Amino acid sequence: MSAFLALDLGTEGARAAVYTVEGTQAGTGDDAYPTSFPRPGWAEQDPEHWWRASVRAARAALAEAGNPEIAGVAVATTASTVAVLDRNGRPLRPALLWMDGRAGEESALTARSGHPVLRYSGGSDAVEWLVPKAMWLARHEPETYCRAARITEAVDYMVWRLTGRWAGSRMNAVCKSNYDPRGAGFPHDLYEQLGVGDLAGKLPDEIVPVGDPIGPVGAEAREELGITGPAVVASGGIDAHLSLLAVGGAPEGRVSVVCGTSNAFVTEIAEPVFPPTVWGPYPDALRTGRWLVEGGQVSAGSVLVWAGERLMGRPRAEIGGLIEAASALPPVDHGLIVLDYFMGNRTPLRDPLLRGAVLGLTLASSPEQVYRAAVEGVAYGTRQVIDSFTEGGIGVEEIFLSGGIRHNELWLQTTADVLGRPVSLVAGDNLTLRACSVIASVGAGRHASLAEAAAEYAPRTRTIEPIPEHRDAYRQGYADYRAATEATTPLAHRMNAPERRQDP
């Protein structure tokens, strides 16, 4: 019996799953790796940890599934997690994690470039993306930058470890490196203008559309993973963006929101629109002939972890009790506003210097009130992104939620209440892993297209309806959130201005 192996590198660890050719999950595994935070706003990981964790996770999944022959393999990772490697693929320094915000000045330079390819990304590269991070390295660690033979996304590093080929995901190249699939490819003139004229030579040698086969798993990786069978690796991509393949496909108006440490919003449209409050529209990023639109909250579930575990010191095992107590409180009545910009804002404000805040505290404020306000603040941030879609001419007819939100009923219900519309929660297994099974099936030749495979492997969902009695309270709460954002922005900019930071 043949099967598919799906690999997902998240923020905290690697996850693996084995799927049958019918789309049933047969085995899973996971393994963690650490993140270091050397300075405020910085976040780093060791690429070697990614590989070792992936091997352990894959071996566990394969063993649970009975070690079937593997027909296809696909990998998804966080986007904009950038590895800096020598000619043998060894790390020259820790990788810059997606949430790393050190390249703010470099991001601002892309906004001033005026290059036409930036039309596909709202006029600039975000602080998290590969190009600003490469610019930062060239400016602040020039010796390391010059020694680097490869500066790549995590997914491309994993494909190289699996196959020995530097074959980049077209999704990552388009969405994070300004690759133009309908024009000149990598924009050499833009890179030159930004001071990294040799960057294209450090990127993958070839760019491969999502779902296309790259090649079989190599002998060394095959032995480490314990894989048998053809094991053809198909081009994967960005974890959240691929989620559209795991909610039954991407008809016009369907938005997938992957809710975890951060929240990622993705949809596909048939004809492009160019509002400055979103990322995209990206041509051919997921499916050829379509345009991908992206939005995001850089801090979401991480805000709730901070509130419950760090601020209040509750062990993870006791968070359920805190959620239950917070759920018993009436919405907004606590008089608190939490701003979710703990690591800046992705969209629609595109401001890496914004910071989180808790406003309205008194000596009578309780842990339950602060936690409830944190949940509401994250939900307000979600509405802000959805509003930016609709105000920018991007239709939103259906909203599918997935990820860690399914373990927090207060977060889930509050999101529906603040949005004022029903949402569909994806039940069952990890959505990114299921998307990888769709991709692996296409790469191995079982399905002719991503759309066909996505339709066959569609997951179960349940609908969460907004509570009508909460509508007015959340309408006022959202207005206060927007007002608080506007009022605190100048202060956040002064407190986090580059001249107030010191280089290490």
ChimeraX attribute file (.defattr): number of C-alpha atoms within 10 A of each C-alpha:
attribute: neighborCount
match mode: 1-to-1
recipient: residues
	/A:1	11
	/A:2	16
	/A:3	28
	/A:4	30
	/A:5	32
	/A:6	28
	/A:7	30
	/A:8	30
	/A:9	29
	/A:10	19
	/A:11	20
	/A:12	14
	/A:13	18
	/A:14	25
	/A:15	27
	/A:16	28
	/A:17	29
	/A:18	32
	/A:19	28
	/A:20	20
	/A:21	20
	/A:22	10
	/A:23	20
	/A:24	14
	/A:25	21
	/A:26	18
	/A:27	21
	/A:28	24
	/A:29	22
	/A:30	21
	/A:31	20
	/A:32	19
	/A:33	20
	/A:34	12
	/A:35	16
	/A:36	12
	/A:37	12
	/A:38	10
	/A:39	13
	/A:40	12
	/A:41	17
	/A:42	17
	/A:43	20
	/A:44	21
	/A:45	22
	/A:46	19
	/A:47	25
	/A:48	14
	/A:49	16
	/A:50	22
	/A:51	19
	/A:52	17
	/A:53	22
	/A:54	26
	/A:55	24
	/A:56	19
	/A:57	24
	/A:58	29
	/A:59	23
	/A:60	22
	/A:61	25
	/A:62	27
	/A:63	16
	/A:64	16
	/A:65	18
	/A:66	12
	/A:67	19
	/A:68	21
	/A:69	17
	/A:70	23
	/A:71	26
	/A:72	32
	/A:73	32
	/A:74	32
	/A:75	31
	/A:76	30
	/A:77	24
	/A:78	22
	/A:79	26
	/A:80	28
	/A:81	25
	/A:82	30
	/A:83	28
	/A:84	27
	/A:85	24
	/A:86	18
	/A:87	11
	/A:88	8
	/A:89	18
	/A:90	15
	/A:91	18
	/A:92	17
	/A:93	16
	/A:94	18
	/A:95	25
	/A:96	27
	/A:97	26
	/A:98	23
	/A:99	23
	/A:100	25
	/A:101	24
	/A:102	21
	/A:103	24
	/A:104	21
	/A:105	16
	/A:106	20
	/A:107	23
	/A:108	16
	/A:109	17
	/A:110	22
	/A:111	15
	/A:112	10
	/A:113	14
	/A:114	13
	/A:115	15
	/A:116	10
	/A:117	20
	/A:118	20
	/A:119	18
	/A:120	28
	/A:121	24
	/A:122	19
	/A:123	23
	/A:124	24
	/A:125	26
	/A:126	29
	/A:127	28
	/A:128	26
	/A:129	27
	/A:130	28
	/A:131	26
	/A:132	28
	/A:133	26
	/A:134	25
	/A:135	23
	/A:136	21
	/A:137	18
	/A:138	17
	/A:139	14
	/A:140	12
	/A:141	12
	/A:142	13
	/A:143	11
	/A:144	16
	/A:145	24
	/A:146	13
	/A:147	13
	/A:148	21
	/A:149	20
	/A:150	27
	/A:151	27
	/A:152	26
	/A:153	32
	/A:154	30
	/A:155	31
	/A:156	29
	/A:157	26
	/A:158	24
	/A:159	26
	/A:160	19
	/A:161	17
	/A:162	24
	/A:163	20
	/A:164	18
	/A:165	18
	/A:166	20
	/A:167	21
	/A:168	28
	/A:169	30
	/A:170	25
	/A:171	29
	/A:172	30
	/A:173	26
	/A:174	25
	/A:175	31
	/A:176	23
	/A:177	24
	/A:178	25
	/A:179	26
	/A:180	21
	/A:181	19
	/A:182	8
	/A:183	9
	/A:184	10
	/A:185	15
	/A:186	21
	/A:187	19
	/A:188	17
	/A:189	11
	/A:190	19
	/A:191	20
	/A:192	13
	/A:193	13
	/A:194	17
	/A:195	14
	/A:196	21
	/A:197	14
	/A:198	12
	/A:199	23
	/A:200	19
	/A:201	13
	/A:202	18
	/A:203	21
	/A:204	21
	/A:205	12
	/A:206	12
	/A:207	23
	/A:208	18
	/A:209	23
	/A:210	27
	/A:211	27
	/A:212	21
	/A:213	22
	/A:214	21
	/A:215	21
	/A:216	20
	/A:217	25
	/A:218	17
	/A:219	13
	/A:220	13
	/A:221	17
	/A:222	17
	/A:223	11
	/A:224	13
	/A:225	20
	/A:226	14
	/A:227	21
	/A:228	15
	/A:229	16
	/A:230	16
	/A:231	26
	/A:232	27
	/A:233	28
	/A:234	28
	/A:235	31
	/A:236	35
	/A:237	32
	/A:238	25
	/A:239	24
	/A:240	27
	/A:241	29
	/A:242	27
	/A:243	30
	/A:244	28
	/A:245	27
	/A:246	26
	/A:247	27
	/A:248	19
	/A:249	21
	/A:250	23
	/A:251	15
	/A:252	15
	/A:253	15
	/A:254	20
	/A:255	27
	/A:256	28
	/A:257	26
	/A:258	26
	/A:259	24
	/A:260	21
	/A:261	21
	/A:262	19
	/A:263	27
	/A:264	24
	/A:265	27
	/A:266	21
	/A:267	26
	/A:268	30
	/A:269	21
	/A:270	12
	/A:271	11
	/A:272	18
	/A:273	15
	/A:274	18
	/A:275	21
	/A:276	19
	/A:277	22
	/A:278	26
	/A:279	29
	/A:280	25
	/A:281	25
	/A:282	26
	/A:283	26
	/A:284	21
	/A:285	28
	/A:286	28
	/A:287	19
	/A:288	11
	/A:289	11
	/A:290	18
	/A:291	21
	/A:292	25
	/A:293	27
	/A:294	26
	/A:295	25
	/A:296	26
	/A:297	28
	/A:298	26
	/A:299	25
	/A:300	26
	/A:301	24
	/A:302	18
	/A:303	26
	/A:304	23
	/A:305	18
	/A:306	15
	/A:307	21
	/A:308	24
	/A:309	16
	/A:310	12
	/A:311	13
	/A:312	15
	/A:313	12
	/A:314	15
	/A:315	11
	/A:316	10
	/A:317	8
	/A:318	12
	/A:319	17
	/A:320	15
	/A:321	12
	/A:322	17
	/A:323	19
	/A:324	14
	/A:325	15
	/A:326	21
	/A:327	19
	/A:328	11
	/A:329	13
	/A:330	12
	/A:331	22
	/A:332	19
	/A:333	11
	/A:334	17
	/A:335	15
	/A:336	22
	/A:337	24
	/A:338	24
	/A:339	25
	/A:340	32
	/A:341	24
	/A:342	20
	/A:343	23
	/A:344	23
	/A:345	23
	/A:346	26
	/A:347	25
	/A:348	21
	/A:349	15
	/A:350	22
	/A:351	19
	/A:352	27
	/A:353	23
	/A:354	26
	/A:355	21
	/A:356	19
	/A:357	18
	/A:358	14
	/A:359	15
	/A:360	12
	/A:361	14
	/A:362	9
	/A:363	5
	/A:364	7
	/A:365	13
	/A:366	13
	/A:367	16
	/A:368	22
	/A:369	24
	/A:370	25
	/A:371	25
	/A:372	30
	/A:373	27
	/A:374	28
	/A:375	26
	/A:376	29
	/A:377	30
	/A:378	27
	/A:379	25
	/A:380	28
	/A:381	28
	/A:382	25
	/A:383	18
	/A:384	21
	/A:385	25
	/A:386	24
	/A:387	16
	/A:388	19
	/A:389	23
	/A:390	12
	/A:391	12
	/A:392	15
	/A:393	12
	/A:394	24
	/A:395	17
	/A:396	15
	/A:397	12
	/A:398	16
	/A:399	19
	/A:400	21
	/A:401	28
	/A:402	26
	/A:403	22
	/A:404	17
	/A:405	21
	/A:406	17
	/A:407	10
	/A:408	15
	/A:409	14
	/A:410	18
	/A:411	24
	/A:412	21
	/A:413	20
	/A:414	24
	/A:415	27
	/A:416	21
	/A:417	27
	/A:418	25
	/A:419	22
	/A:420	18
	/A:421	16
	/A:422	18
	/A:423	22
	/A:424	19
	/A:425	21
	/A:426	23
	/A:427	15
	/A:428	14
	/A:429	16
	/A:430	18
	/A:431	25
	/A:432	30
	/A:433	29
	/A:434	30
	/A:435	32
	/A:436	34
	/A:437	34
	/A:438	35
	/A:439	35
	/A:440	37
	/A:441	32
	/A:442	26
	/A:443	29
	/A:444	23
	/A:445	16
	/A:446	14
	/A:447	18
	/A:448	13
	/A:449	17
	/A:450	22
	/A:451	18
	/A:452	15
	/A:453	24
	/A:454	26
	/A:455	16
	/A:456	15
	/A:457	21
	/A:458	18
	/A:459	17
	/A:460	13
	/A:461	16
	/A:462	12
	/A:463	13
	/A:464	16
	/A:465	14
	/A:466	19
	/A:467	15
	/A:468	10
	/A:469	10
	/A:470	16
	/A:471	16
	/A:472	13
	/A:473	15
	/A:474	21
	/A:475	17
	/A:476	12
	/A:477	23
	/A:478	23
	/A:479	12
	/A:480	15
	/A:481	23
	/A:482	15
	/A:483	11
	/A:484	16
	/A:485	20
	/A:486	10
	/A:487	11
	/A:488	15
	/A:489	15
	/A:490	12
	/A:491	13
	/A:492	18
	/A:493	15
	/A:494	13
	/A:495	15
	/A:496	16
	/A:497	13
	/A:498	14
	/A:499	9
	/A:500	9
	/A:501	11
	/A:502	7
	/A:503	8
	/A:504	5
